[in-house]
Amino acid sequence: MMYSELFSAYYNAVASILEHAVKGDLTDELIQKIVLIKAFPDSVLTIPDALKDGSWPLLRADNTTSLEHTPTMPLTTLQKRWLKAVLQDPRVQLFDIRAEGLEDVEPLFSAEDYKVYDRYQDGDPFTDSKYRKIFRTLLAAIHEERGVSIQTTNRYGDLKRFAFFPICLEYSSKDDKFRVISSGKGTVYNVGRITSCRITDQVHTGYSHVTHPKSHVTLEILDERSTLERVMNHFAHFEKRAEDLGDRKYRLEIEYVSADETELVINILSFGQYVKVLEPLEFREQIIKRLKDQKNCGLK
């Protein structure tokens, strides 16, 4: 495992409790609050009792502790190597994240160690200095809640100018591109098509985020040829719930933004006979239609 259980929610909750105990401001109410925030709802039934009855001999009855220093959570060498590898990703470097303390750490892996399939080859130029400058300008405008004025090219190569309030950036793993979402109608602009960008003096008034409509699809997975593991990895960035049905069958419900539906249909089809769409009916009909179209084209 990349991360030890010593860094889990339970240990972090207890570490926070002990930090307050060292400071001398720990109360029974604060213990309950910390556990609810840092652990899980059912943890209030176990962690406070274990600390109070002496099962975990870390607290005294008056909520003080024999510890002289607050707990620390140092990273292991393996974790540092993993972080160093992630920070070398050119997409992560767009956010100008510093790597202090990792200068002498060897990365756990590099981009040459793995091959990504099912991705378009014309992704954004993440290492280009002009692209990075535009990306960080958009990011700064989002943080400052300011407007931007951009010049961009459309699909026909024509230059267009737009002024808007950016509210978020989103990344498409399929396209390998970043997009910026504007306020109001939620118009989308490809960052890679933007040729110039500057922050304006306009400040958001009555600022509100665009909420994209959500949908869900329920799948039945037959776990042959490691299908369950491949599906869970492939859809790792979606919110989902899984249920074991027995006989190597699993039920998986995936929640997704409606705008991503077409891409989701294509991805589900890639798993063939081992993944079946249970509901909704409209989604099943899309799967059936695409399979019929493939058959009509002579595709096997």
C-alpha positions, -999 to +999 in steps of 0.1 A: +000+000+000+012+035-008-001+050+024+001+033+057-030+030+080-010+052+104-020+081+082-057+072+081-086+093+093-086+075+127-050+084+134-054+119+122-084+124+144-066+111+175-035+132+166-057+163+165-073+154+199-038+150+215-027+183+200-054+201+219-046+180+250-010+192+249-023+228+246-046+222+276-079+233+260-094+198+253-130+192+264-154+162+259-174+183+235-143+191+214-134+154+213-168+147+198-165+175+173-130+165+161-140+129+156-171+139+136-150+162+114-119+141+109-131+105+111-165+089+103-200+092+118-198+058+136-163+067+150-180+087+178-190+053+193-155+040+195-127+067+196-139+088+225-146+057+247-113+042+239-095+074+249-116+079+281-116+044+295-079+038+291-080+013+263-058+038+244-036+051+273-031+086+258-055+108+278-060+113+315-095+115+330-093+153+330-085+154+293-048+161+298-020+140+284+015+128+294+028+138+260+051+168+260+050+175+222+022+175+197+021+144+174+037+147+140+029+128+108+062+126+088+061+112+053+078+079+046+104+077+019+080+058-004+054+086+000+080+113-008+090+094-039+054+091-050+048+129-044+080+137-063+068+117-093+033+133-093+049+168-090+069+161-122+036+158-142+035+188-165-002+192-157+005+195-120+033+220-127+007+243-142-004+251-107+031+262-097+033+238-067+066+239-048+085+208-039+105+220-009+120+191+010+120+167-020+151+180-037+171+148-029+142+124-034+142+101-064+108+099-082+090+066-078+081+066-115+083+087-147+060+093-177+081+068-197+071+040-172+035+038-184+014+039-215-020+057-216-046+043-240-080+057-253-067+092-253-065+117-282-029+126-293-035+164-297-036+173-261-027+208-247+009+219-248+013+219-210+051+227-211+047+257-235+056+289-217+028+309-234+002+282-225+015+281-188+012+319-186-024+319-199-033+291-176-020+308-145-036+341-155-070+323-157-063+306-124-054+339-107-086+355-121-107+326-106-091+330-072-095+368-072-130+366-087-120+390-115-130+392-151-107+383-180-105+394-216-093+367-240-084+362-277-091+327-290-093+308-322-123+289-332-124+256-351-120+274-384-089+293-373-108+327-369-097+350-341-124+359-316-124+382-285-145+375-254-148+390-219-162+370-191-158+359-155-141+325-152-154+303-124-134+271-128-110+251-148-118+214-158-096+187-173-107+161-198-086+129-195-100+117-228-090+148-247-060+156-225-071+193-225-081+219-200-112+240-204-123+272-186-159+277-176-175+311-176-202+324-152-237+330-165-245+304-191-214+284-183-198+289-217-167+266-222-135+278-238-106+255-246-074+268-229-053+255-257-071+278-282-066+310-262-038+331-277-039+359-252-054+366-218-055+394-193-073+401-161-097+431-162-107+455-135-142+440-133-150+422-100-178+397-096-211+410-082-237+385-072-213+357-080-227+322-084-213+290-096-227+272-126-242+238-115-241+211-142-270+187-141-261+153-127-272+119-139-265+083-129-261+050-146-263+015-129-241-013-143-238-050-136-202-062-138-191-098-144-157-100-128-138-120-154-104-110-168-101-085-140-131-065-153-140-051-119-106-038-112-103-023-147-138-006-144-130+008-110-097+022-123-112+036-155-140+054-137-119+063-106-127+100-110-165+095-108-186+093-077-198+058-074-213+031-052-206-007-055-224-037-042-213-074-043-241-095-058-223-128-055-211-153-082-185-127-093-212-102-102-212-066-089-236-037-091-220-003-097-239+030-097-219+059-113-229+096-109-217+118-138-223+152-153-248+150-181-225+167-206-201+137-203-227+111-212-215+104-247-180+098-235-193+075-207-213+055-232-182+049-254-161+039-223-187+014-211-189-002-245-152-008-244-156-034-217-178-056-240-199-084-227-186-082-191-205-049-183-242-046-187-263-014-183-292-019-159-307+016-158-318+041-168-337+029-199-326+059-220-289+050-213-295+014-223-311+025-255-280+045-264-259+014-258-282-007-280-283+019-308-245+021-309-242-017-310-267-019-338-248+008-357-216-012-354-233-043-366-248-024-396-212-012-404-199-048-404-180-042-372-175-073-349 
